[in-house]
C-alpha cells in the first residue's frame, strides 16, 4: 500500500472517521474500475496538453529568433569592425572601414558562388533547348 494512502487513512481516522469509513474511502479512491473509467480522458488530455505546449514553444521560438538573430548579427558586425579598426590603429595602417561597407562586401562574396551556380545551370538549360541533339551526343560520349 502506498505511503500516501496509508497516511490518508490515518488522517481520516484522526479527524473522527471510523475505521470502516476510512477503509471505504480508501477503496473508492483506489478502485481499479474507477481508475480505468477515467484513463481515456487522461490520455486525451495528455495529447491536448502535449500539442498545446509544442505549439506555444514553436511560436515562442520563432518570435525569439526574429528578435535575437538580427541583434546578434548587428552586435557581431559592430564587434568585428571595432576590433579590426583597433588592430589597424595598432599596426598604424591608417585604414578605418565602415561596418556597412564590410558587411556589404561579406554578403556579396558569400552570394557569388550561388549566383555563379545558378547562371551556369540556366546557360546549360538554354543550350540544351537550343541544341537538343548535341547535348544527347555529349552525354553518350561521356558514358
C-alpha positions, 0 to 999 in steps of 0.5 A, spaced: 500 500 500 502 506 498 505 511 503 500 516 501 494 512 502 496 509 508 497 516 511 490 518 508 487 513 512 490 515 518 488 522 517 481 520 516 481 516 522 484 522 526 479 527 524 473 522 527 472 517 521 471 510 523 475 505 521 470 502 516 469 509 513 476 510 512 477 503 509 471 505 504 474 511 502 480 508 501 477 503 496 473 508 492 479 512 491 483 506 489 478 502 485 481 499 479 474 500 475 474 507 477 481 508 475 480 505 468 473 509 467 477 515 467 484 513 463 481 515 456 480 522 458 487 522 461 490 520 455 486 525 451 488 530 455 495 528 455 495 529 447 491 536 448 496 538 453 502 535 449 500 539 442 498 545 446 505 546 449 509 544 442 505 549 439 506 555 444 514 553 444 514 553 436 511 560 436 515 562 442 521 560 438 520 563 432 518 570 435 525 569 439 529 568 433 526 574 429 528 578 435 535 575 437 538 573 430 538 580 427 541 583 434 546 578 434 548 579 427 548 587 428 552 586 435 557 581 431 558 586 425 559 592 430 564 587 434 568 585 428 569 592 425 571 595 432 576 590 433 579 590 426 579 598 426 583 597 433 588 592 430 589 597 424 590 603 429 595 598 432 599 596 426 598 604 424 595 602 417 591 608 417 585 604 414 578 605 418 572 601 414 565 602 415 561 596 418 556 597 412 561 597 407 564 590 410 558 587 411 556 589 404 562 586 401 561 579 406 554 578 403 556 579 396 562 574 396 558 569 400 552 570 394 557 569 388 558 562 388 550 561 388 549 566 383 555 563 379 551 556 380 545 558 378 547 562 371 551 556 369 545 551 370 540 556 366 546 557 360 546 549 360 538 549 360 538 554 354 543 550 350 540 544 351 533 547 348 537 550 343 541 544 341 537 538 343 541 533 339 548 535 341 547 535 348 544 527 347 551 526 343 555 529 349 552 525 354 553 518 350 560 520 349 561 521 356 558 514 358 
